[in-house]
């Protein structure tokens, strides 16, 4: 469904074919509600905050819902001398600076990191390298894990955690982290009709980049947001309709 088709379906669903039952919305306002609905759709499908209490990849439908925005990219990585743990070297990986997998020097300027799924690292020592899967840990578990001989960072099991918007990688001293490849849910692109200026410029229209079968659901969520904001008595009806298609 193109953005123009989403606008048309939005108007029909909201206003019963321009019956003037609700106030007319500007294209920029419709885009706002469609984008807000898209973000709510993604967060609901990823988490368990939905009718069936199922999250991402717990059902085939939710996997299909988000497959278009699940990507794998390499991240900018550098040693972090500002942090130190006994027997460990710390690296920082920045989710805001991404590279395509075809080469670490080719930047991806369109994908925006949103939710971490998994990652892999290439570690090297004395000219030998290997690819391993790190273990994601919580901040309050780090000190205990570093004292635990069975769970502290090892050459085949480094630890990672999140801090100040970056990924911290803990590897044993003497081992170098060459790169990190991360799979994550990226932010969906902002829907834009292309008929009004943004920053004094009118650009090309931008369609929803989620799987096409999700577009009607997103439109219905957007309609529900408008109805809820206007205290329309249809709010209960539209809410039950949305719940039935989750």
Protein Blocks (a to p, Z undefined) as FASTA:
>chain_A
ZZklmmmmmmmmmnooonopaccddfklmmmmmmmmmmmmmmmmmmmcdfkopaehkafk
lmmmmmmmgccddddddddfkbccehiacddddfkbccdfkbcklccfkbccfbdcbdcd
dddeehiacddddddddfklmmmmmmmmklgccfklccdddeehiacddddehiacfbdc
dddddddddddehlaceehiacdddddfbdfklmmmmmmmmmmmmmmmnopaklmmmmmm
mmmmZZ
